[in-house]
């Protein structure tokens, strides 16, 4: 969300900055309609200086000319005939020798050493024409030919920097107010997606009229209403699943008793059909047991009964039964312990979770292959990892994220040879999540699938 905040802030601030700059350019263009306006003002200033200097010369000669130049404080000034011969000049105009204007009718600027000299044509009261030379001080650049950028920069500072600073602060506050409701909404949505159906968006007190003050409050209200509806539907589904599972236990128990009585009174040729009924009854009992376990895990949020336990000892206890079951395949189960792993959890719950994954691997691995239970430490997350790998047909990449959903099975698993109801991995996922861990499935490079169970290590 921090990235979204800075993106919105940058967009608003840049847009505001462009508006300020364009507005300044438009104002300058209205104040100075063309580039010659500033030049005309400068020409008028030079003509006025030339007229004052020439009047001083006519009134008092070179002394009057120098006094006028001292009053105006140029870097240097001189009065020249039309042929360029100096009549009067200040000490700062000594370098004027050999420099002549080209045009006798207009102001002309010429570069001279490190400074700049301007030649202004002037006419005395008796009709005699002269040149008035004005020297730019070397330390300043005010007498250089004006450009449009000089006008814009002179007009824009300090107005634009102040406007950008104030606009940036205003934009920061507005964007902060704009993104805070989105942060709360995203936090609640993330918790809801993670399985916390009680997550809600924090809201300010609604107005007395009952209407929402703005669209964000309306969005938060709709989100909370959706979350409440979703929580009630899921709770009703879990309750229905648990109640139906409980209610099915009694008729199944009576069915088992009736099956035994029927077997005592039946003819031998009915034994095959009765055996089939018994197998299906056992499968139904197994499914109901898994559903009750899943329902119990869905409703369990408390971890106060967790205690410190060793995953090494837990896997060692699972290994003999798993290896015995694998011999029917036939295949084998081996345990590789790369790390001594200690976590906080429930022994029976973790035993059932890991055993479900191992049995699933035994069911799908190739005959004569090996199922590996590996205890290690995950390099990326530094969590304790229990990895169960097989040499089966693998799982399509598009199905890897769905195999932990209840009753979800890959198409190739829907056969009588492998069986299963698609509930075992769902139980494992709930158990791992209850222990603060994560569960993921990956396809191995050499073939087969690896189920990785990551748990936070006990310090």
N, C-alpha and C positions, 0 to 999 in steps of 0.2 A: 504494500500500500504506500510505502514511502516513495517508490518509483512513480506511482500515479500522481501523488501530491506534487512532486517536482515537475512532472510533465505538464500538468494543468497550470502550475505557477509559471513555468517558462512560456507556455503558449499565451497566457493572458498578459504577462509582462512584456513580451516581444510585440504583441499586438498593440498594447498601449504605447510602447516606445515608438513604433512606426507611426501611430496617429500623431504623437507629439512632433516628430521630425517632419512629417508631411505638412502638418499645420504651420510649423515655423517656416518651411519653404514657401508655402502659399502666402503667408503674411509678408515675408521678405519680397516675394514677387509683386505683391500689391503695393508695398512701400517703395520699391525700386523697380518700376515696370520694365526697364531695359538697362543694359550694362552701361550706357552712356550717361545715365543720370548722375551717378557718383562722380564720373569724370567731368561732367559739366559743372558740378559744384566745385570741384578742385580748380578747374579753369577759371571760374569766376573769382575764386579766392586769389589765385595768382595775378589775374588782371587787376584786382583791387590793390594788391601789394605793389604791383608795378606802377600804378597810378600814384599811390602815396609816395613812392620813392622818387618818381620823376618830379612831382610837385615840390618835394623837399630839395631836389637838385636845383630847380628853377629858382626857388626862394633863397637858398643859402649855398649853392654850389656843392662841391664834394663834401664840405663839412656838414651841410644839412643832409646830404645823402647818407653819410656815415652815422649821423645821429639817428636818422630814421631806421637804418639797418640795426643799430644797437638796440633801439626800442623794440623792434620785431624779433630780435635775437635769432636770426638765421645762422647757419654754420658759416656762411659767407655770401656776399652779394656784390654785384658789379653792374655798372652802366656802360654799355658799349654802343659804338656807332654801328651802322648797318654793315660796314666792312669788317667788323669784329674788333676794332681798335678800342681798348678800354679807356673810358673817360674818368670814371671813379670806381674804386674797388676797396673792399675791406681786406684786412690781413688774411682772412681765411680764403680769399679768392686768388691767391698767388699762382695756383696751378692752372689758371684759365688760359695761359698763353698757348696759342695754336689751336684752340678749340673754337669752332665757328658753327653757328646753326646752319641748317640746309635750306629751310623754307622761311621766307621773310614774312609770312602772313599767319602763322599759327604757332601755338605753343609746342615746343619740342624738348624732349628729355634725352639727355646723353649721359652715358656712363663715364665716370671720371675717377680713376684710381679706385679707392674703396667707397667713394661716395657717389652722388648722382646730382647732376646740374640740370636745371630747367631754364630754358630761354623763352622769355615772354616778350612779344612785340608790344611796344608802347609808343605813343605819339604825344609830343609836347604841345603846349597851347599855341605855339607859333607854327605848328604843322611839321616840325622836324621829327623824324622817326628814329627810335632807339631800340636797343635790346636791353632788357632787364634780366640779369642772370641770378638765379637763386640756387644756393647749394644745400643739398640735403645733409644733415648731420650724419657721420658714419655710424653712430651707435643706434640710430633708429631707422625704421623702414616705412615711416608714415608717408614719405613722398614717392614711394614706388607705385607703379601703375596699379590702380585698384582692380580687384577681380571679384566675381560674384561670390566665391567662397569666403572672401574676407568679410563681405556684408553679412552672409549667413552666420558665420562664426561669431562675429561681433554682436549680432542680434540675439543669437541662441544662448550665449553664456552670460550669466549663470542660470538663465531661465530653464533650459532643457535639463541640466543635471538635477536641479531642485525638483522639477516636475517628475523626472524619472525616479528619483528617490522616494518622493511622496507616493507616486503611482505604484512603485514596487512594494512599499509597505502596505498600501491599501489592498493591492492584489494578494499579498501574502495572507492578510487577515481574511479576505473573502474566500480564498482557496481553502484556508484552514477550516472555516465554517462550512465550506462545501464538502470537504472530504471526511470530516469527522463522522457524519451519519453513515457514510459508505464504509468506513472502517468498522463501525459497530455491526453493520449489516453483514459484512464479509466474515467477521469473527463468528457471528451466530450461524451463518451458512456453513462455515467450515466445521463447527462443532456438530451441526445437524448431519452433515455428510459423514462425519466420523462415528455416528451411531448414538450421539447424545440427543435423544428426541426431546429432552426438556429444555434445550437451548432456546433462548429468546433474545430479541433485540431490546437493549435498554432504551426506554423512552422517557421523555420528560412528561410532566403532568399534563393531561389533555385540557384544552380550554373548557370553560363552563358550558359552552354551547354544544359540546360533543363533537364539533367538527374539527378536522385536522388543520393545524396552522399552516402547513406547507406540504409539498409533495413528498418530502423525505419522511415526515411523520406518517403520512398515509401509506407509504411503502413499508415502513416498519410495522405498522398495524396489520397490513395484509400479510406480511411475512409471519408475524406471530400467530395470526389466525390460521395460516396454512400449517405451521408447525404444530399447533394444538390439534388440528384436525388429523394430521398425520400421526401424532402420538396416540390419539384415541383409537384410530383404525388399527395401528400396529398392536396396541395393547389388547384390543378386542380379538385380533387374529391369534395372538399368543394364548389368550384365555381360552378361545375356542379349541385351539390345538391341544392344549393341556387337558381340557375337560373331555374332549372326544377320546384322547388317548387313555384317560382314566376309565372312562365308561366302557371302552373296548376290552379292558383287562378282564372284567367279570365274565362276559359271554365267552371269551376265549378260554378262560379257566374251566367253565362248564363244558365247552366243546372238547377240551382235552379229556375230561372225565368221561364224557359220553363216548369218545373215541376208544378209550380203554375198555369200556363195557361192551362196545360193539365188536371189538377185536376178540373178546372172550366168547361171544355168542355167534360169530360169523364163521362162514365156511372158509377153508384154506384158499379158495380161488379169489376171495375178496381181499386177501392180505396186501396185494399190490396197490389196490385203490386206497385202502386204509393207510398204508405207508405214505402214499402221496398226500393224503389229507394231513397226516402228522407233520410232514416236512413243511407244507405250506403254513400250518398253524405255528410252527417254530419260527418261520421267517416273519410271520405277522407279529409274533411276540417280540422278536428282535427289533423290528421296525418301531413298534410302540415304545420299547425301551429307549431307543435312540431319540425318538421324538420327545419323550419326557425329559431326557437328559438335555437335549437342545433347548427345550422350553425353560428348563431350570437355569441354564447358562444365560439365556436371554434376559431373565429376570434378575440375575445376580450381578450386583455392582460392588458389593462389599469385599474388601481384601483384608479385613482385620484378622481373619483366621490364618493368614499366610505365615509360614515359618521358613527359616533358612534350611535349604536342602541342597543336596549334591546331585547335579545332573549326571555325573559319572555313575553314581550308585544306581540311579533310576534307570539308566540305559542298560547297565549290567543286569538289573533285575528283569528287564524286558527281553533281553537277548535269548535266554534258554527257551522260553515259550515260542518266541518268533522263529527261532531256528528249527524247533520241532515242527511247527506248522509249515515251514518252508520245505521240509523234506517231502511233503506230499506233492510238491509242484513238479519235478524236484528242482530245488535251488538251495542256496545257502545264505546265511545272514552273518555279517562280520561287523565288529565294533572297532572303530579307530578313534583313539583318545589322544588328541593333540594338545589338549588343555584341560586343566582341572577347573571345572565350572561350578560355581556356587551362586544360587539365586534365591529369591524369596518367592514362595508359591505354595500351592496345595498339591501334595504328593499324588493323591488319587486322580485328581483332575489332569495333572500333567502326564501321569502314567497312561491314562486313557487317550489323551491327545496324541502322544508320540506313538502309542501302539496302533492307533487308527492309521497313521501314515505308513508305519512299517507293514501292516497287513495289506494296505492298498498297494504298496510297492511289490510285495510278494505275489499279489493277485495278478499284476500286469507284467512282471519281469519275464524275460524269456527263460524257457526250461534249460536247466544246467548253468544258469548265470548266477550272479552274486548281487545281493542287496547289501549296501554299505550304510552303516550308521556312523556318522563322523561328528565328533565333538571338537570344535575349534573356536577361534575368535574372528569375528568379521572385521576385515581390514578397514572398511569405509566407516562403519558406525561404532567400532570398538565394543560391540555387544557380543554376548555369548551366543554361539550358533550351534544348533543341532540340525545336521543335514542328512536326509535320507535319500539315497540315489538308487535307481534301478536301471536295468537294461531292456526296458520295454519298448513299445512302438513310439513313445513320445506323445506329446499333446500339441495340436495345432496352435500356432502363436496367438491366433485370435481368441482361443478358448482359455488361455492361461489365467486370465483375470477372473474367470467365471466359475472355475471348478470348486471354489470354496462356498458357493451359494447352495442353500438346502435344495435337495432333489435335482441338482444339476449334474448331468453326466454327459461326457463326450459320446458322440454317436457310436463310435466303435466299441464303447464299453457296454452298450445295451445288448448283451448276449447272455445266454444261460451259462456259458463257461466261466464268466467272471463274476456275475451277480452283482450285488450291491444296490443300495437305494439312493446313493448320493447324499447321505446324511453324515457319514463319518468325517469327511474333510470339513464340513460345516461345523461340527462339534469341535474339531481341532482349531479352526479359525477363531471361534468364540473363546476357547480356553486360552489360546496364546494372547489374544487381545486383552482378556481379563488380567493377564499377568504383565501387561504393559509392553508386550512384544509385538512383533510383526511377522507375517507369514507370506512367503512368495514361492512361486513355482517357476523353474527355468528348464529349458531343454538342454541336455548335455551335448557337447560337440560330437562325441563318439556314439551318440544314440542313447535314448532313455530320458528320464526326467529326474530332476532333483527338487525336493521340497525342503526349503530352508526355514527353520523356526528360529527367530532372533529374540533373545531375552536380555533385559538389563542385568548386568552382573551385580552381585552383592559385594559391596565394598568391605 
